[in-house]
Amino acid sequence: MFIGERERVQKKTFTKWVNSHLIRVDARVNELYQDLKDGRKLIILLEILSGEKIGKPARGRMRIHMMENVEKALQFLKVQKVHLENIGAQDIVDGNPRLTLGLIWTIILRFQIQDIIIESDSKEKRSAKESLLLWCQSKTSGYRNVTVTNFTTSWSDGLAFCAIIHKHRPDIIPYENFTKSTAPENLQTAFDVAESDLGIAPLLDASDVNVDFPDEKSIMTYVASYYQYFAKMKTVEVSGSRIGKVVEKVCENNKLITEYDVNADELIKWIKVTTVTLQERDFANTLVGVQQQMMEFNQYRTQEKPPRFTQKGNLEVQMFILTSNLRENHQKMYSPPEGKMISDINKGWDELERAEHEREVALRDELIRQERLEMLAAKFDRKASMRTQWLKENKRLVSQDNFGNDLTAVEAAMKKHEAIESDIHAYEARINACVALSEELDKEEYHDVQRILVKKDEILKSWQELLELVAARRARLEKVMRLQKVFQEMINAVDWMDDIKASLQSEDYGRHLLDVEDLLQKHSMIEADIAAQEDRIKVADDQANLFLEMEPEVEDVDIDKDQIKEHQAEMDSSYKELLDLAQVRRARLEESLALQKFYRDVDEEEIWISEKDTFLSSTDYGRDLNTTMFLLKKHEVSSYVTSLLFSLCEEINRVGGHAVDRSILRDLVRGLSEDVLKCYENLLARYKKDKDVIDQNRALQAIFDFKFLSSVFGDRSKTEDNNSSYKSRFEKIVEELEDIVDPFDLNVFSPYISSNLNKHLQRCGVLFGVLLSIDKHSQFYGMPQRPGRGPQDQHNVMPIAINPVRFTLLPLSSHHTEKSETQNTKHTETDENTNKMTCNVPFYKHQEFLMNEILLDTASQES
């Protein structure tokens, strides 16, 4: 069933259900959502269902009056413990269909379905829905074609309704005439019979039930009406009783009442007196006294209490018999006077039992406490005797001073004293345990506690005296120990200095530089040890002086001052001699070091000269292409320079370099030439601030790169003044870079730089086309002219041409001297391409990138 159809059926069913109750007060609901908005009929419905008065509803028609009435109804439901989930007064006043139906269903559950309880063999608690379903199953059990498992599909054929009516009233409906194939007729017959013969309002229509999935809530509401009707049919049969038997038992009952009153009064008095006695806690403070009280308590439990317990049981039997007789005779139940009811007796007896249990526990605890106190007292006496004897023996032991006359003997005496002291401190726990016993006896109010406290004070006094003796002996022993350690320190210092003197008097000053440096390092370590030894000697000397200033009478220790002075003099003289020997040996080692360094420098110069001579005189130009390229790699321009120039050519080619006017290319190259100068000028400015920016190797590479870039771009100005300015700036940069290089190294490398630069320019001419004019720049910067081609050059892998041909991948021609009519018609387009080209050339736009690459590339080539 779709949601809209379900709401329609529920609305119709709930409307009929509401009207079935409102008819009692001559009221009716026509449109459920609208008629409940003002809350008046909702209040009337709840008063009819609950039988209680909610209050007079507000009569205004404004929204606030409607809200007040609905809120009053909802508050009443909350008082009835009805859970309203997400339902508010505003929802009902607004006529919310879903929440209005939910409110009516909640009311149906509370006042019609919730109270349905069906007893079964199982003791588990069932919900109202489960109970109603169980009732339906029990009433339809055994009927043909009826199986009730839910409140939806089990009812769609109408047989379940017919079976329930037939179960209670077989005379008004012939169940055997119905079949599953006549579902609409079954439903209509059941609804008509229920309305006409049973007075059950027809909340459902046959068309609402005869569907695939009938609405569960609507069917539950209608079936609950069946349950309520048939539950009222049960009648209670009242049989007559014999009047004579009632009259006969009245006298017997009165006699039982009198006997009950007398016995109950006596028992209650005994319970109260005994309870007060049991609640007393005034126990004797001796073990014998508590044992006597325990004996009396046991006598009460075995002799006095059992008869009273029997009397209490008899009273309960009397009351049971009396109540049974009165009920059987239909007499008014007897209610004993206040304080004499069985519940009062049981309450008093429970208090008696509780007081008895508490007194038993208290007596046992007190008995245990007294027994424990007696054991603690005996234990204290035994321990106090042992502690007193131990304290006496140890006081005699620590009063003796036999330390010895050397460090070994004193250390042995210290270890022995520490062992004694450790034993004494470990014994403190036993003293504390003994004190704890006395304090516990005092806290528990032991009857002989005064004697215990006097003995405790004697033990604590003797213990304090022993601790003072131990501390005084340790102080004396520590002073003697310190003095012997000072003597031993002096002796060790003298022995160490004697060992060092032997090494300082050695005649070994090293046979080579590493040997001398090793000896100097060892000597420095010896000097550091000697310097550290000075502090050690000073500390020992100061400590000895402290002992010299002591007064034996005050310090309570015997000191030999002459022995102290003798040790001091020996140590000081040895240290002075050691310093003199160390100074002499350092001077001789430094002389040996200077000599060995001279020998090393001479050897290094010879090796360097030999290596350079071999390299410069080598005739190895490569056996094949790979080895030749490897040798050329050593004298190439930096990779970032070649990469940037190649990128420039690619950009010119991309925008149509073959169509670009010659003057525009000259302007582009002139701007690039200016940027090269500025970049290297900025690099030198950084070098003046930070000398670590460029070292000698980087400077040589920078000279080579700068001359190469300047040769490629140069100053192509038409005026002589601009050309002169470019040349002066070029020469200044070269001079400043050459100043960084050692003059001797510059002399060596300058010829190779010039030679390799010329070769590199010739080889790169094929790549850079229009950017390069070899003859002009080589003459301008004093570079040697390319020699004529010899026989050997004919066999080179890449022949070098003075006027290089256009590179196939980069069609840049250097012979655009004629301007055709086609160029004039496309002049505007060429200018736009050129502007685009100029803006996209990375080298032209990023001077800082070039300078950073100079530093990085030179560093990588150096590595």
PEDA-V683695 format. One record per run of one state. SS is the DSSP state (A for helix, B for strand, O for the rest). FROM is the first residue (numbers start at 1). LEN is the number of residues. Records with the same first field share a line. If there is no record, write none. Layout:
SS: FROM-LEN ; FROM-LEN
This chain:
O: 1-2 ; 26-6 ; 36-4 ; 51-12 ; 80-9 ; 94-3 ; 114-14 ; 141-12 ; 156-3 ; 169-6 ; 178-2 ; 197-9 ; 210-6 ; 232-11 ; 279-8 ; 329-13 ; 398-9 ; 427-1 ; 444-5 ; 505-8 ; 549-3 ; 556-5 ; 617-8 ; 634-5 ; 655-2 ; 660-2 ; 690-1 ; 694-2 ; 714-6 ; 741-2 ; 772-2 ; 781-11 ; 796-25 ; 826-1 ; 841-1 ; 846-1 ; 863-1
A: 3-23 ; 32-4 ; 40-11 ; 63-17 ; 89-5 ; 97-17 ; 128-13 ; 153-3 ; 159-10 ; 175-3 ; 180-17 ; 206-4 ; 216-16 ; 243-36 ; 287-42 ; 342-56 ; 407-20 ; 428-16 ; 449-56 ; 513-36 ; 552-4 ; 561-56 ; 625-9 ; 639-16 ; 657-3 ; 662-28 ; 691-3 ; 696-18 ; 720-21 ; 743-29 ; 774-7 ; 792-4 ; 821-5 ; 827-14 ; 842-4 ; 847-16
